[in-house]
Amino acid sequence: MSARLLLVGPLADPLMMAALGLEPAGDPVALPGRLSGGGRAGIALDGWPGWDRDAPGGITAQPVEANDRLSRYAGIMDLQPVQATEGRVLGAVPGTRSRDGTFQAELAAQVAADLLARDPAQPAQAIRARLPMIAWWAAARLRAAAERGEALPPGPEGEDRLRIEGRDEPYGKYFSVESLRLTHRLHQGGWSEPLERAVFVSGDAVVVLPWDPARDRVLLVDQFRAGPAARGDAQPWIFEPVAGRIDAGETPRSTALREAVEETGLTLTGLIPAPAFYPTPGIAAEFIYGFIGIADLPDGIATVTGLPSEGEDIRGQLVSRDELMRMVLDGRIVSGPLMILALWLNRMAGELKQSLVPG
C-alpha cells in the first residue's frame, strides 16, 4: 500500500485513527463529491460509505502515512484505495450507498483493535470470515463496561480487583473459546495465585416472552436444540422464549423486536424489561437481556416460522399464563431463560395488567 493516503469518512475519525496507530500527515484536503451510507463502517464488510465524486458538495480527507496496522486492517476489511487526482483515497467505495444509521465510532474502533490483536500469521481472509462474531464480542464488552462497570457488591471492595494478564483464543469459528490468565483480590484479603480460565464466547443475546395481557396467555416457541442433543437427551425439542443474538450496532430492544418478527411473525406493541442475567457465569461470557413483549395473541396466531437460511424450524404454541406456571413447576419447561421470564411475569402480571388492560 502506498505510503501516503487520504482517509475519508469513518476511517478518518480520531478514534479509528488512534486504533490504527495513525497521525495526521498534513492539513486536510478538500475532495469533490459526496459520501453516502457508512453507518456500519468498521462493523460490516459492506458498511463503508459510497463516494460519488460527481455529486454536488465536497468532502474532507485526512492525509496520513500508511503503517503496518493500517495495511493489515485494510487487508482484513478488503478495503482498497481509490485512485483520484488528489491522491489515493481510502475509506470509501465508488458509487452511492443507502443510509444505514449513524456511524458508531467507539464500536468500530474496538472492532479494529480486536482484529489487529489476532495472530499476525492468521490469513486476513480467515479473520474476515469471522468479522460478524468478532464484532458481536466487541459490542458485548462495550455494553458490559458501560452498564456494569462500577465496583459494587458482591465481591471484594476497591476498584483494583481484577488483573487480566493475557488472553488467547485456542478455538475460534462461529463461537469461540477465550483463555484468560488472571489474578483477583480475595475476600479475606490479598491476591489469588495466577489462574487460567477458559470461557465460551458467544456475544450477548435477548429473550422475549410474548404476552397478551387481556387474554393472559403467552406464545412459546418449540424448536430443536443442539445442546440437549449433544448431551444425549431423548427430548432435544424444548419450549423456549423468542431468542437471538444482538448484532453489532443493534440495541437489546431493537434485537427483541426483530427476533419476534423472525421467530413468530409478531409485531410487538410494547417491550417491558425483565431481569437480565448470565445463564452460566462459571464457563460462559454470554449475557442475556430479558423482555416481556406485549402482543395480541388470538386463537390461530401460532404458526411454523423461522429463517431457513439459519436452519430454523420453529413452531409457536399458545398457552395460558396459569398453564405456563404448571409447566414450569412440573418440569416440562427446561429452558432456564423461559423459567426466569415465566416466574417474573407471574409475579408482576397483576401490577402490569392495571396499566395495560383498559377498565
C-alpha positions, 0 to 999 in steps of 0.5 A, a space after each residue: 500500500 502506498 505510503 501516503 493516503 487520504 482517509 475519508 469518512 469513518 476511517 478518518 475519525 480520531 478514534 479509528 485513527 488512534 486504533 490504527 496507530 495513525 497521525 495526521 500527515 498534513 492539513 486536510 484536503 478538500 475532495 469533490 463529491 459526496 459520501 453516502 451510507 457508512 453507518 456500519 463502517 468498521 462493523 460490516 464488510 459492506 458498511 463503508 460509505 459510497 463516494 460519488 465524486 460527481 455529486 454536488 458538495 465536497 468532502 474532507 480527507 485526512 492525509 496520513 502515512 500508511 503503517 503496518 496496522 493500517 495495511 493489515 486492517 485494510 487487508 482484513 476489511 478488503 478495503 482498497 484505495 481509490 485512485 483520484 487526482 488528489 491522491 489515493 483515497 481510502 475509506 470509501 467505495 465508488 458509487 452511492 450507498 443507502 443510509 444505514 444509521 449513524 456511524 458508531 465510532 467507539 464500536 468500530 474502533 474496538 472492532 479494529 483493535 480486536 482484529 489487529 490483536 489476532 495472530 499476525 500469521 492468521 490469513 486476513 481472509 480467515 479473520 474476515 470470515 469471522 468479522 460478524 462474531 468478532 464484532 458481536 464480542 466487541 459490542 458485548 464488552 462495550 455494553 458490559 463496561 458501560 452498564 456494569 462497570 462500577 465496583 459494587 457488591 458482591 465481591 471484594 471492595 476497591 476498584 483494583 480487583 481484577 488483573 487480566 494478564 493475557 488472553 488467547 483464543 485456542 478455538 475460534 469459528 462461529 463461537 469461540 473459546 477465550 483463555 484468560 490468565 488472571 489474578 483477583 483480590 480475595 475476600 479475606 484479603 490479598 491476591 489469588 495465585 495466577 489462574 487460567 480460565 477458559 470461557 465460551 464466547 458467544 456475544 450477548 443475546 435477548 429473550 422475549 416472552 410474548 404476552 397478551 395481557 387481556 387474554 393472559 396467555 403467552 406464545 412459546 416457541 418449540 424448536 430443536 436444540 443442539 445442546 440437549 442433543 449433544 448431551 444425549 437427551 431423548 427430548 432435544 425439542 424444548 419450549 423456549 422464549 423468542 431468542 437471538 443474538 444482538 448484532 453489532 450496532 443493534 440495541 437489546 430492544 431493537 434485537 427483541 423486536 426483530 427476533 419476534 418478527 423472525 421467530 413468530 411473525 409478531 409485531 410487538 406493541 410494547 417491550 417491558 424489561 425483565 431481569 437480565 442475567 448470565 445463564 452460566 457465569 462459571 464457563 460462559 461470557 454470554 449475557 442475556 437481556 430479558 423482555 416481556 413483549 406485549 402482543 395480541 395473541 388470538 386463537 390461530 396466531 401460532 404458526 411454523 416460522 423461522 429463517 431457513 437460511 439459519 436452519 430454523 424450524 420453529 413452531 409457536 404454541 399458545 398457552 395460558 399464563 396459569 398453564 405456563 406456571 404448571 409447566 414450569 413447576 412440573 418440569 416440562 419447561 427446561 429452558 432456564 431463560 423461559 423459567 426466569 421470564 415465566 416466574 417474573 411475569 407471574 409475579 408482576 402480571 397483576 401490577 402490569 395488567 392495571 396499566 395495560 388492560 383498559 377498565 
